[in-house]
Amino acid sequence: MAKINLKPGAMLYPLPAVLVSCGSGPEEYNLLTISWTGTICSVPPMCSISVRQSRHSYNIIRSSMEFVINLTTAEMLQMVDWCGVRSGKDHAKFAELKLTAVKSDSVKAPLILESPVNIECVVKQVIPLGSHDLFISEVVAVHADETYIDPKTGNVSFEKASLLCYAQGQYFKTSGPIEKFGFTTRQM
């Protein structure tokens, strides 16, 4: 198989397409679409998001040092894209999209009721990287819509949620699991 040399770029695709909610009160609440996000540590549980300094939400997050990562579904696609191309300076995103801001347990930023999973985060460190700053954050609470909980396992059924992903300028939805971790040990 021949390989083609591409210009250097962030090619770790697909990535989750999430809505990050931020703000210390209803008058400041905002949403931004993020795909530069991920798990970075298990104990303590930690996540990261990368945000451009020019984004309206950047200063809100930098000031409060907290946010919520809200996973999104294929049904939320229009909202996710809309939040990614419009600024909270010009739009009251929760109101305009008719999304429900719900009080979080541990941070002031709201949860999105319509999201299947909400991850409350407290920023521990901000690292300037270039086009984006990396917000390294500890997960302080996780919420899941009971609709998506598998009654047999108690786990979130991500295939039922049909989560959104992003790759090379396009959105995708997850299709479901193909095998469990460690399956190769059962075959030997």
C-alpha positions, 0 to 999 in steps of 0.5 A: 500500500502506497503512502502519500506524504501530507502536510503536518496537521492534527489528524487524530480524527474523529473527535467528539463534537461537544457543546461547552457551556460556561458562565457564572450566571444566567446573564453570562451563560454561553455555549461554544462548539469544541472538537479539540477535547479529550480525556487526559487522566483516569485518576483523578479524572481529567479532561481538556479543551482547547479554545482560541483566545479570540472566542467569546467564551475564552474569557468567560472560562478563563475568568471562572476557571470552570465549564461543562462538556456536554456530549451531543447527539445527531439530533442536536447537529443543527444546534452544534453547528450553529453554536460553532459559527455564531458568537455569544457576543451577538447571540443568547445561544441558550434562548435562541436555540431553546436549550435548557440550562440546568444548575450544575452540582459543583460548578456555576456553569450550567448543564444542557438538559438536552445533552445525553451526558454532561461533564462538570470540569474545574480548570487546573492549568491553562497552557498557551499552545499557539492558535489555541490555549489548552484548559487542563481540567479535573472532572468533578461531576458527571450526569447522564440522561436516564434514557441512555443508561443500559439497564443491564450494565448501568453504563451509558449506551453511546450507540443509543445516543448516536453521538456526534463526531467531527473530522476534516470539516464534516460531522459524523455520528457514532454507529455502535460498538464492534467489540469489548476491550481485551477481546483478543485475550479470549481468543487465544 
